[in-house]
Amino acid sequence: GKSARMIRPESVCTISEAMDGGSEPVLLEESAGRISAEFVYLYPPGIPLIAPGERVTDELAGQLLEWRSRGYELQGTADYACRKTRVWVDRK
């Protein structure tokens, strides 16, 4: 199988800017390209995979979905089942 490796997302703004801005829940599979407004952890051991202010990449969204489908526990999202994650509302 695939070996686990860290996927480092692009940091777009500070954690506080992302958490204090307007956000909306989206399905995890629709989060690619969006800027996270919350932490997502793989537990155990509690490694943060994405932090507020980081852009969710296609690769990361796919990896999160794969881990979730294999029964790994993702934590940190307002949605305890981690089907959705909060992302910044696009500012036009």
C-alpha positions, 0 to 999 in steps of 0.5 A, a space after each residue: 500500500 501507499 506509505 503515509 507522508 505529510 502533505 504540506 498545505 499552502 498557508 494563505 493567512 493567519 490562524 486567527 484571521 481564518 477563524 475570525 472570518 466568515 465560514 461555511 460548512 462544506 463536504 470534505 470532498 468539496 473542500 479542495 481549493 478552499 481555505 480552512 477555517 478549522 483544524 483537522 487532526 488524525 487521531 491517534 496520535 493527534 497530528 494536525 493535518 490542516 490548520 485554519 488559514 491553509 488552502 486544502 489541496 486536491 491531494 490532501 482532501 483525497 488523503 483525508 477521505 481515504 483515511 476516513 474510509 479506512 476507519 481512521 478517526 479525523 477530529 477537530 471539525 465542528 462536524 464530529 463525523 468529519 463529513 464536513 469541514 468549515 472553510 472561509 466564505 469566498 469574499 467577492 
